[in-house]
Amino acid sequence: MEYIDLAGHRVLITGGAGSGVGSGICEALYQGGAKIIINDIDSRNLSKASEKYPEALTVNANLEDPAAVEQMLFRIEEFCGGVNGLVNNAGIGLSKVAHEVTEEEFAHLYGVNVQAVWRLSKLFVRRCMERNEKGNIVNISSVHAHSTQSRYAIYASAKNAIVGLTRGMACEIGPLGFRVNAVGPGYVHAEQNYDLIKTWAEDPHQWVRDFVQNHQVLNHEINAVDIGNTVAFLLSDLARSITGQNIYVDNGTTSLIFNRDFT
Ligand SMILES: NC(=O)c1ccc[n+]([C@@H]2O[C@H](COP(=O)([O-])OP(=O)(O)OC[C@H]3O[C@@H](n4cnc5c(N)ncnc54)[C@H](O)[C@@H]3O)[C@@H](O)[C@H]2O)c1
């Protein structure tokens, strides 16, 4: 496979140690020659990431904790003098109708999916400016920023907040030489998903086949590196005139008004 050339890029990927979207982002950026710094709250997965990418810095930090974030940025500065790329990938889900969500659940979902993205982006911009360096931010949104379903109102609202933050920050810091974009994945398939899918579908393999057949325009499964390649493109100079955008990587899910079997 060919990868976008990212030589000279030093990029922090949050939530990058999981088996989901973050793994594909790390893969695409690493293969493109970027120096990658992988953050996660999960130390076991971070150890695995460190084995896979021995040259990378891995940092265990809870992004909801401002002190831990400051400490992480300090370690990154020691490691490589600071990053010029930031991928805000870490995120959590919530499957519950809005009228039953608790204050704690709402605060936690917004704490990770919105507030932490703003906090880290703010610190990233300030530090780049102190070093007189231009930078590039890519936020991971979701198809839920476009259209959603029952039990996802809070998650969808948070992902819409990310799209708004992306546009707004792009306007604010574009004149300073920064670009800010978002990537909105559709259903990203991974073998590990079958365990989760089992919680709502009797036959998880059939569920994935039905999803691909009925809810996507293209007939293949999206994999994590598909998301990573789009992130790599947006970080690269090939995207030098793109800012404030939210690009869906969804095999056409957001283009369908009805299921494909609707006639
Ligand atoms: N997987 C999909 O199909 C899909 C679709 C659309 C959008 N997304 C988005 O992609 C991103 C990654 O999701 P994923 O599905 O790969 O999930 P995932 O659980 O595999 O990855 C998320 C990672 O974030 C880490 N994390 C969670 N809270 C954290 C915190 N407070 N501090 C630091 N790290 C933290 C987790 O440990 C995990 O490794 C999320 O923003 C999600 O909303 C995923």
The ligand as a Gaussian input file, in Angstrom:
#p B3LYP/6-31G(d) Opt

LIG

0 1
 N      -15.112000       2.877000      15.532000
 C      -16.013000       3.505000      14.802000
 O      -16.728000       2.877000      13.997000
 C      -16.144000       5.015000      14.895000
 C      -17.071000       5.655000      14.073000
 C      -17.192000       7.040000      14.136000
 C      -16.380000       7.765000      14.988000
 N      -15.488000       7.125000      15.795000
 C      -14.637000       7.947000      16.671000
 O      -13.294000       7.494000      16.540000
 C      -12.586000       7.761000      17.747000
 C      -11.932000       6.476000      18.238000
 O      -12.962000       5.562000      18.585000
 P      -12.830000       3.967000      18.473000
 O      -14.125000       3.443000      18.011000
 O      -11.585000       3.601000      17.761000
 O      -12.760000       3.609000      20.022000
 P      -11.636000       2.905000      20.899000
 O      -12.270000       2.707000      22.238000
 O      -11.055000       1.722000      20.203000
 O      -10.518000       4.037000      20.979000
 C      -10.624000       5.136000      21.811000
 C       -9.352000       5.240000      22.625000
 O       -9.441000       6.413000      23.431000
 C       -8.908000       6.097000      24.699000
 N       -9.467000       7.017000      25.708000
 C      -10.739000       7.056000      26.181000
 N      -10.846000       8.004000      27.118000
 C       -9.629000       8.598000      27.232000
 C       -9.118000       9.639000      28.040000
 N       -9.879000      10.263000      28.960000
 N       -7.814000       9.982000      27.907000
 C       -7.025000       9.340000      27.006000
 N       -7.460000       8.339000      26.223000
 C       -8.749000       7.968000      26.329000
 C       -9.309000       4.644000      24.955000
 O       -8.503000       4.012000      25.930000
 C       -9.153000       4.032000      23.568000
 O       -7.880000       3.474000      23.346000
 C      -13.608000       8.330000      18.725000
 O      -13.520000       9.735000      18.733000
 C      -14.940000       7.864000      18.150000
 O      -15.997000       8.701000      18.528000
 C      -15.351000       5.761000      15.766000

